Amino acid sequence: MMAHIRKRGEKAKEITREAGKRAVVDHSHSWLHRFRRLLIRWDKQPEHYLAFLHFAYCFACCRVTRIGS
């Protein structure tokens, strides 16, 4: 069994890649929190909640790609 000794800066590259993924997730959650209906779950039926969740994702994607503007 051979030991793996990292080169200089190898760990820093991994951290920046993970931070980029984390930023995408944080942005998508912040977009969804603009919809109060999702933030505070008023819907009793899971089908209604899921339908509005899909609507919110579509709306957020349209805003990002500037289709809706």
C-alpha positions as CSV (number, residue, x, y, z in Angstrom):
1,M,0.0,0.0,0.0
2,M,1.4,3.4,-1.0
3,A,0.8,6.6,0.8
4,H,-0.7,9.6,-1.1
5,I,1.1,12.8,-0.3
6,R,-0.7,15.8,-1.7
7,K,1.1,18.4,-3.7
8,R,1.0,22.1,-2.7
9,G,-2.3,23.7,-3.4
10,E,-4.1,20.4,-4.1
11,K,-6.4,20.7,-1.1
12,A,-7.1,24.4,-1.9
13,K,-8.5,23.4,-5.3
14,E,-10.8,20.9,-3.7
15,I,-12.1,23.4,-1.2
16,T,-12.9,26.0,-4.0
17,R,-14.7,23.4,-6.0
18,E,-16.9,22.5,-3.0
19,A,-17.5,26.1,-2.2
20,G,-18.8,26.7,-5.7
21,K,-21.3,23.8,-5.4
22,R,-22.4,25.1,-2.0
23,A,-23.0,28.6,-3.5
24,V,-25.3,27.1,-6.1
25,V,-27.3,25.3,-3.5
26,D,-27.5,28.4,-1.2
27,H,-28.7,30.5,-4.1
28,S,-31.5,28.1,-5.1
29,H,-32.7,27.9,-1.5
30,S,-32.7,31.7,-1.2
31,W,-34.8,31.8,-4.4
32,L,-37.3,29.4,-2.9
33,H,-37.5,31.3,0.3
34,R,-38.9,34.3,-1.6
35,F,-42.1,32.3,-1.8
36,R,-43.7,32.6,1.6
37,R,-46.1,29.8,0.8
38,L,-43.1,27.4,0.7
39,L,-41.2,29.0,3.6
40,I,-44.2,28.5,5.9
41,R,-46.0,25.4,4.8
42,W,-49.6,26.3,4.6
43,D,-50.7,23.5,2.4
44,K,-52.1,20.4,4.1
45,Q,-52.0,18.1,1.1
46,P,-48.6,17.1,-0.1
47,E,-49.7,17.3,-3.8
48,H,-50.4,21.0,-3.5
49,Y,-47.1,21.7,-1.8
50,L,-45.2,19.7,-4.5
51,A,-47.1,21.5,-7.3
52,F,-46.2,24.9,-5.9
53,L,-42.6,23.8,-5.3
54,H,-42.4,22.9,-9.0
55,F,-43.9,26.2,-9.9
56,A,-41.4,28.0,-7.8
57,Y,-38.5,26.2,-9.4
58,C,-39.8,27.0,-12.9
59,F,-40.3,30.6,-11.9
60,A,-36.8,30.9,-10.5
61,C,-35.3,29.2,-13.6
62,C,-37.1,31.6,-15.9
63,R,-35.8,34.6,-13.9
64,V,-32.3,33.3,-14.1
65,T,-32.4,32.7,-17.8
66,R,-34.3,36.0,-18.4
67,I,-37.1,34.3,-20.2
68,G,-39.8,35.9,-18.1
69,S,-38.3,39.4,-18.4
